[in-house]
């Protein structure tokens, strides 16, 4: 039973890490997208998205890579939860400071896929929620497996 829990934890963490790496790459590649979006100042940090997006993207890639290679399920779950909670808190502050505004969290992918700004914003929020759920499930399974071993 403990082995199957460890496999479950590894699956959850690998899925979350893959999401982080892919969305991180999208953010970094967004530098080659819409120049208008890159000049806009972020309402939370006050710097342009042209600076913020690659920084966040590189952080996502680094955390995703750490999670993939981390052998401790509790630490890896904590990293996923840390990133997903940061994303949710950022979204709350952003919505408060600029209500109804577009979230460029998916970089140029929304434009590429033909999504409206509202659809891209909802997709980004869904990704945040999925990461949060994956992190919580991995943490719970890691704790349960640790108690059983």
Secondary structure, DSSP 8 states (H G I E B T S, - for coil): -HHHHHHHHHHHHHHHHHHHHHHHHHHHHGGGS-HHHHHSB-TTT-SBHHHHHHHHHHHHHHHHHHHHH---HHHHHHHHHHHHHHHHHHHHHHHHHSTT----TTTTHHHHHT--HHHHHHHHHHHHHHHHHHHHHHHHHHHHHHHH-
